[in-house]
């Protein structure tokens, strides 16, 4: 009888913990959507870095790890981010958004934020082990990272600030 009770407790514990994990993603993603929406409505941060043909805001603690024509690999501690910019697309374009959605199946979050002067979006794919692939974009610019569920909201606000600050340099 004790053995049966022990098995029952273990099974119930696993069910409760797995249920908490999924609701945690739902709650965190709801807060993340709010954080992105709020950051999109804020004034753009003043660019403090230049890479190739763009100027952009890079928060304290972040550094440029690698650069190519349209991609900048950023690093903050052990986290990596890919900042992609298509200079042919303006801040109201949905071309980069559409191509990103077409490349990614099984999206858990796919939010669009349309205003007269910008088209913003948030895409999250929930991976296993509390990890997520999160992409935030405005027009022809997007930033992507792998992030723990518990960090999504705070990271989303900073990532949105970076994307919002991107300015293409006139040639």
Secondary structure per residue as TSV (DSSP state, phi and psi in degrees):
chain	resnum	aa	ss	phi	psi
A	1	X	-	360.0	-41.5
A	2	X	H	-62.3	-39.9
A	3	X	H	-61.9	-44.5
A	4	X	H	-60.7	-44.7
A	5	X	H	-62.5	-40.6
A	6	X	H	-63.5	-44.8
A	7	X	H	-61.5	-44.4
A	8	X	H	-60.3	-43.8
A	9	X	H	-63.6	-42.8
A	10	X	H	-62.2	-46.1
A	11	X	H	-63.4	-45.8
A	12	X	H	-62.2	-39.7
A	13	X	H	-62.4	-43.2
A	14	X	H	-64.0	-41.3
A	15	X	H	-63.0	-43.7
A	16	X	H	-65.0	-44.9
A	17	X	H	-65.0	-40.9
A	18	X	H	-68.0	-35.1
A	19	X	H	-66.6	-38.8
A	20	X	H	-64.8	-38.4
A	21	X	H	-61.4	-44.6
A	22	X	H	-70.1	-41.0
A	23	X	H	-68.9	-29.5
A	24	X	H	-61.8	-44.3
A	25	X	H	-61.3	-44.5
A	26	X	H	-62.0	-45.3
A	27	X	H	-66.0	-45.3
A	28	X	H	-65.9	-39.4
A	29	X	H	-67.8	-34.5
A	30	X	H	-63.0	-44.6
A	31	X	H	-66.6	-34.6
A	32	X	H	-66.1	-41.9
A	33	X	H	-58.9	-44.6
A	34	X	H	-62.3	-40.2
A	35	X	H	-65.8	-40.1
A	36	X	H	-66.7	-45.6
A	37	X	H	-58.0	-44.7
A	38	X	H	-64.0	-45.9
A	39	X	H	-65.7	-33.6
A	40	X	H	-66.4	-28.0
A	41	X	H	-86.5	-8.9
A	42	X	S	-81.1	162.2
A	43	X	-	-68.2	141.8
A	44	X	-	-64.9	139.9
A	45	X	-	-68.4	149.1
A	46	X	-	-71.8	128.7
A	47	X	-	-59.1	139.8
A	48	X	-	-129.9	4.8
A	49	X	E	-135.9	152.7
A	50	X	E	-127.3	135.6
A	51	X	E	-144.0	116.4
A	52	X	T	58.5	-121.3
A	53	X	T	-100.1	17.0
A	54	X	E	-129.6	150.5
A	55	X	E	-111.8	143.9
A	56	X	E	-158.1	163.3
A	57	X	-	-86.5	128.7
A	58	X	-	-121.9	112.8
A	59	X	-	-62.8	160.6
A	60	X	T	-57.4	136.4
A	61	X	T	95.6	-16.4
A	62	X	-	-94.4	147.1
A	63	X	E	-142.5	157.2
A	64	X	E	-83.1	122.8
A	65	X	E	-95.5	-37.2
A	66	X	E	-157.9	154.3
A	67	X	E	-138.3	144.5
A	68	X	-	-139.9	-173.2
A	69	X	S	-52.2	-50.8
A	70	X	S	-116.6	-5.0
A	71	X	E	-121.2	139.9
A	72	X	E	-126.2	123.7
A	73	X	E	-91.4	120.7
A	74	X	E	-108.5	155.7
A	75	X	E	-137.8	139.7
A	76	X	E	-138.9	101.5
A	77	X	T	64.8	-125.5
A	78	X	T	-91.8	-4.6
A	79	X	E	-86.8	141.0
A	80	X	E	-117.1	149.0
A	81	X	E	-134.5	145.9
A	82	X	E	-114.5	116.4
A	83	X	E	-98.9	116.6
A	84	X	E	-110.1	136.5
A	85	X	E	-136.1	126.9
A	86	X	-	-106.9	103.0
A	87	X	T	-66.3	-13.0
A	88	X	T	-77.1	-15.9
A	89	X	S	-108.1	136.8
A	90	X	-	-89.8	-173.8
A	91	X	T	-73.6	-10.9
A	92	X	T	-104.9	0.0
A	93	X	-	-70.7	146.3
A	94	X	-	-114.1	13.1
A	95	X	H	-64.1	-48.6
A	96	X	H	-66.0	-38.8
A	97	X	H	-59.5	-50.3
A	98	X	H	-61.7	-41.2
A	99	X	H	-69.6	-33.2
A	100	X	H	-67.4	-44.4
A	101	X	H	-65.0	-39.4
A	102	X	H	-64.5	-31.3
A	103	X	H	-81.0	-20.7
A	104	X	-	-114.7	116.2
A	105	X	-	-94.4	163.1
A	106	X	S	58.1	52.2
A	107	X	-	-79.5	134.8
A	108	X	S	-87.9	-32.9
A	109	X	E	-130.8	130.9
A	110	X	E	-144.7	86.0
A	111	X	E	-108.5	139.1
A	112	X	E	-117.3	143.2
A	113	X	E	-128.6	100.9
A	114	X	E	-102.2	131.7
A	115	X	E	-136.0	170.5
A	116	X	T	-66.0	-27.2
A	117	X	T	-110.3	2.9
A	118	X	E	-162.3	149.5
A	119	X	E	-118.2	108.1
A	120	X	E	-108.0	158.4
A	121	X	E	-154.8	155.7
A	122	X	E	-132.4	125.1
A	123	X	E	-126.7	128.1
A	124	X	E	-131.3	131.3
A	125	X	E	-114.8	116.0
A	126	X	E	-77.1	118.6
A	127	X	-	-97.4	-173.7
A	128	X	S	-84.9	168.0
A	129	X	T	58.6	44.3
A	130	X	T	64.2	21.0
A	131	X	E	-111.3	150.6
A	132	X	E	-139.7	148.8
A	133	X	E	-99.9	119.8
A	134	X	E	-120.5	130.0
A	135	X	E	-124.9	132.3
A	136	X	E	-127.0	133.0
A	137	X	E	-143.5	159.4
A	138	X	E	-136.8	118.1
A	139	X	T	55.6	-123.7
A	140	X	T	-86.1	10.2
A	141	X	E	-123.3	138.1
A	142	X	E	-146.0	157.7
A	143	X	E	-132.3	138.1
A	144	X	E	-130.8	143.5
A	145	X	E	-152.2	165.3
A	146	X	E	-99.1	131.7
A	147	X	E	-145.1	145.0
A	148	X	E	-69.9	149.3
A	149	X	G	-56.3	-42.1
A	150	X	G	-68.1	-16.5
A	151	X	G	-102.2	-1.9
A	152	X	H	-58.2	-48.1
A	153	X	H	-59.8	-51.2
A	154	X	H	-65.7	-42.1
A	155	X	H	-64.5	-38.6
A	156	X	H	-61.3	-40.5
A	157	X	H	-62.6	-44.8
A	158	X	H	-68.6	-43.4
A	159	X	H	-62.2	-38.4
A	160	X	H	-65.7	-40.4
A	161	X	H	-58.8	-43.1
A	162	X	H	-63.7	-48.5
A	163	X	H	-63.0	-43.0
A	164	X	H	-63.7	-27.8
A	165	X	H	-82.2	-12.8
A	166	X	-	-63.0	128.8
A	167	X	E	-128.3	124.9
A	168	X	E	-76.0	131.5
A	169	X	-	-79.9	131.2
A	170	X	-	-72.7	137.4
A	171	X	-	-98.4	360.0
